[in-house]
C-alpha cells in the first residue's frame, strides 16, 4: 500500500512539473539580437572597476540584423525611406547629459533614432517618440533633429549591422556600419 501511495504521489508531482514547464513557453531566439553601445566605451566594465564617471554620456540600444548574402542598401533597406536603424524595435539613444549634434542642442533624455539612407548621404533623425517597433508609426512631428551625414565605403564588408562610439576632441562619434557602408554621426558635449 505504501508503494502504491509513493507511486501516486510521484505521478501527481510529475504532472505538476510538466504543467509548470508547459506554461513556460519561451520565445524563439531572435535572428537579430539586441545590443548596446556606450560612451565612454565599455562603461559598465569601467563602472565595476570604479574607473567610470558617475553616468555615461550616451548609450544606444539596437537590434543587429545580418547581411546573409542579401543586398542591403537600395533593396532590403529602401533608399529614401525612414529606416529603424537596425531590426525589430526602433533604435533608442539615451543622452545622460545635454549634447549637441551639428547646431542643434539636444536635452538629456531618451529618444528614438532613425535614418533615411541614400547612396551619398544618410539623414539621421532623432525623435521624441519612444517605445516603437520598426518605423511603421514614425511621425515627423516628433522630430527634434534631422541632419545629413556623408556615406563612406568600407574596405571590408560588415556582415552584422554594428554601432560603436569613438572618442573625439569635442565629444564622440557614433559609427554605424553594415554591408560596405559606414556613416559617422559627431556628438559634442
N, C-alpha and C positions, 0 to 999 in steps of 0.2 A: 504494500500500500504506500509506503514511504517513497519507493522508487517511482511509482506512478505519479505521486504528488510532485516529486522533483522534475519529472519529465513535463508535466503540465505547467509548472512554474517556468521552466526553461522555454517552452513554446510561447507562453504569454510574453515573456521578456524579449524573445526573438522578434515577435510580432511588433512590439513597441519600438524596438530598434529599427526594424525595416520601415515602419510607419514614419518615424522621425527622419530617417535617411531619405525617404521618398519625397518629403516636404522640402528638402534642401536641393532644389533644382538650380544648380549654379549655371550662370550663363556661359556660353561657349567662349573660348579665348578669342579676343578681337584680333583681326588681321592688322589693325593699325593701332598699336599700343600707345597709351598716353605717356607723355614725357614732360619734363620741365627743365628750364634753364634759368639760372640765377646770375645776377651781378651784385656783388662780386661772385665770380665763378666759384663753384663748389661751396657756396655759402653754408649749407647745413654741416658740412665736414669742418669748415673753419669755425663754426659756432661750437661744435663739440670740443674742438681743440682750444677753445677760448681765444681764437685769433681773428674773429669776425667783428665787424661793427655791430651795434645793437640791433639794427634791422638791415636787410638788404636794400638796395636801391630799386631793383626791378626784378620781376620774375615773370616768365612766360610759361603757360601750360598749353600743350598742343598734342594732337594725335599724329603719329608718324606713319603715313602710308608708304608702301614700297612701289618701286617702278615696275617690277615684274615684266620686263620686256615690252612695256607699253610706251607709246609716245605720250608724254605728259602734257607739255605746254602746247596749246593750239588744238588739242584733241580731248584728253581726259579733263584737263583744266582749260576751259574755253577762253580764248583771248577776248578781252573787252567786257567780261562779266565778273561780278563780285564773287570772290572765292573765299572760303572759310579759313584759308591759310593752314591747310593740313587736312585731316579727315574727321568724320564724326562731328562732335561738338565744335562750335566755332572756337578759335584760339582765344585764350584770355591773356591779358597782360596786366600785371599789378605793379603800380608805382607806389613805393613806400615813402616817397617824398615828391615834392613838386619837381618837374623836369621840363625841358624844352626840346621840341623837335622842330627843326627849321626855326621859324619865327613864332611858333605857337607854344604858349605856356600851357602845360597840362598839369592839373592839380593831382595831388596824391589821391590814389583810388584804384579801383578795379574796372577794367574796360575790356571790350572785345576788339580784336584786331583782325582786319580783313585785308585782302589785296585784290586789285584789278590788274592782272598781268597783260602785257602786250610784248611783242618781241624785243622792243627797245627799252621799255620802262615799265615799272610797276607803280600803280597808285596805291599807297598804303593808307588805310582808313582806320582811325581809332574811333570807336563808337561807345556811347554810354549805355547802350543796350547790353545786358548781361544774361547769362544762363540760356543761351540759344543753341539749337542744334543746326549745324550747317550754316548756310547763308540764305535759306529759304524765306526767312522772316525779316531779312535785312531791311532797314528803313533809314534812308539817307537823312531824315530829320534828326536822327540821333547822333550824327557825326559830330565829333569835336575837332577832328583833324583829317585833312586829305593832303598828302604830299607825294610827289613823284620822286622815284629813285631809279637810277640807271641800272639796266641789266648788264651783268658781266658773264662771260662764258668761263666755265671751269676747265681746268686742264684734265681732270679725271671725272668720269661720270659719278654722280651721287645716287646710289640705289635707294636709300631710305631718306625721306624728307627730314631735314635737320635744321635746327636753330641753335645758336650759341651766342654768347656775348664776348666781346674783346674790349679790353681797356683802351681808352684813348686819352689824349691830353685834356680834353674837355668833358669827358664822361665815359661813355661806352658805345660801341656799335652793336646792333643786333644783326648778326649774319644769318641769312636764310638761304638754303641751297637744296636743290633737287634736280635730278636729271643732269643736264650740262649747264645749269643756270645758277648764278649766285647774285643776291642783292644785299646791300648794306644800308641799314637804317641808323643814322647817327642820332644819339640821345645825349643831350647836355644836362649837367647838373652841378 
